[in-house]
Amino acid sequence: MHLNWVLVASKMLDVASKMLDVASKMLDVASKMLDVASKMLDVASKMLDVASKMLALRQGLRHY
């Protein structure tokens, strides 16, 4: 009877260890996704700056 509990506890530890491994990999993926999202925001910000300058230039040319 005691041996069964030891086997069950051992299996539970194995499962918990695998769950921690999966969670760690998920955090790594999430971190990479955040890095990509951050770079996308930087690109979008630069695109907005360029568009704003293009509009300002167009407004300026209209006055001549």
N, C-alpha and C positions, 0 to 999 in steps of 0.2 A: 504493500500500500504506500509506504513512504517513497519507494522508488518511482511510482507513478507521479507523485507530486513534484519530484525532482525533474522528471522528464517534461512535465507540463511547464514548469517554471523555466526550464532550459529552452523549450520551444518558444515560450512567450518572449524571452530575452532575444532570441534569434529574430523573431518577427519585429520586435521593437527596434532592433538594430537596423533591419532592412528599411523600416519606416523612416528612421532618422537619415539613412543614406538617400532615400528618395526625396525627403524634405530638403536636404542639403542641395541636391541637384536642382530641385525646383527653385530654390533661392538663387542659385547660380544663373539659371535661365532668366529669372525675373530681373536680376541685376543687369544682365546683358540687354534685356528688353528695355530697361530704363535708360541705359546708355544710348541705345538706338533712338529712343524717343527724345532724349535730350538733344542729340545731334539733329534730329528732324526739326525740333523747335528752333535750334540755332539757324538752320537753313531757311525755315519759314520767316524768321525774324529778318534775315538778310534780304530775302525776297521782298518783304514789306518795305524795308528801307529803300531798295532799288526802285520799287514801284512808286513810293512817295517822292523820290527825287525826280523820277520821270514825269510825274504829274506836276511837280513844282516847275520843272523846266518847260513843260508845255504851257503852263499858266504864264510863265515869264515871257515865252515867245509870243503869246497871244497879245501882249501889251504893245508889241512893236508894229 
